[in-house]
Amino acid sequence: MKPTDKTGPGAEPRTRPEPDPSSPARSRSSDHIFRTLTEKSFVGMYVAQGGLFVRVNPIIASVSGYAVEELEGRRADSLIHPDDVEYVKRMAREMLRGRRTTAHEFRIVTCTGDIRWVMEAVTPITYSGRPAIFGHFMDITDRKGMEERLRESETLYRTIFETTGTATIIIEEDTTVALVNSEFERLFGAPKDYWEGKRSWLEFAADKERDRMLQYHNLRRLDPGAAPGRYEFRFVDRKGDVKDVLVTISMIPGTRRSVSSHADITELKRQEKALIRREREIQAKSRNLEEMNTALKVLLKQREQDQHDMEDKVLANIKHLVIPYLGKLKTGHLGETERSCVKVLESNLLSIISPFSQRLSSKFLNLTPKELQVANLVKEGRTSKEIGELLDVSPATVALYRNRIRKKLAVTGKKVNLRTYLASLN
């Protein structure tokens, strides 16, 4: 006969005795509950009592590389990296006492010696009738690796940003300056915290420049290729000094931000203006020199013409006013000595004043002085006999000079009258 809860009508129900917490039945029930709750979980779960793992799920075994059987009964802190043991114990105590609610991160050492990162939270429980700790953690090694790569990347780009040697800023879509490097601090004359997250980049542009730069700013976010990537503008620093600046600006891919680099070209512009001014002065002086040169050429040409005119006048005067009288002297009653002197005087006078002799000598430098004298007298229409008498040589010698002259003038063997040819040279 089965026992009933009542011994009779209106009787108080019997209270069944509580099972022994340490009984095998209770332990099997706890194991069953743990297995049911953790077997299919995506996070690592464990129960620790007395500093030992008493139950672990397959995720913990998978992360640590140990089998479940190897972990259960093992010290719970044996997986923790030696450098993180004290930190983990402190965080766990604070969480168990309710002083901390957020999970803590630490490193574990797998069975192969690899280091992995986990994020853990613990809570106090009763397991098999005794106090225990229930912990669960997630393997965050991949995330930590990504965070480390991001930190390295950020460090790299921040280093480049700081050491680029050019005044550089990062600009938000609303024109706020998000980031400033040290070179820009020097260019503007204010620390980073003056700008970062507080002011618009248009504040350092001269008043007349702002509308144009704002138009570029907005257009660049509609179509990055539609706005110029390099242009000059007037930059006003904190003291109010105006500088000429060349800006290079472009969008940061995948964002609404832009990066802007600024080169101070004030001195370069000053030198450029000075060069332009100097070039204009040189051009003006060059024009003046050209005009002076032209005038000088005209004067020299006029001087040359005047000289020729004077030579012609002197020559004409000598021919008409001097030579005839010398001719009369030669036909007069003169002694042989006087007659010879007159002839020499006439010959030398003609050689000295005749421009023909000078031009002929410059044109034909291979003629000797005596040949020049003979050529001049031939051009004047003198016969060989007359030339011989003037130069005190025989007619045969004059004929020899005439042949040399023809040869040097390249008219030997040609039907060319020597007198006519020499006259054409004048």
Buried (B, 14 or more C-beta within 10 A) or exposed (E): EEEEEEEEEEEEEEEEEEEEEEEEEBBEEBBEEBEEEBEEEEBBBBBBBEEBBBBBBBBBBEBBBBEBEBBBEBEBBBBBBEEBEEBBEEBBEEBEEEEBEEBBBBBBBEEEEEEBBBBBBBEEBEBBBEEBBBBBBBBBBEEBEEEEEEEEEEEEEEEEBEEEEBBBBBBBEEBBBBBBBBBBBEBBEBEBEBBBEEBBBBEBBEEEBBEEBBEBBEBBBEEEEEBEEEBEBBBBBEEEEEBBBBBBBBBEEEEEBBBBBBBBBBEEBEEEEEEEEEEEEEEEEEEEEEEEEEEEEEEEEEEEEEEEEEBEEEBEEBBEEBBEEBEEBBEEEEEEEEBBEBBEBBBEBBBEBBBBBBEBBEEBEEBEEEBBBBBBBBBBEBEBEBBBBBBEBEBEBBBEBBEBBBEBBEBEEEEBEBBEBBBEEE
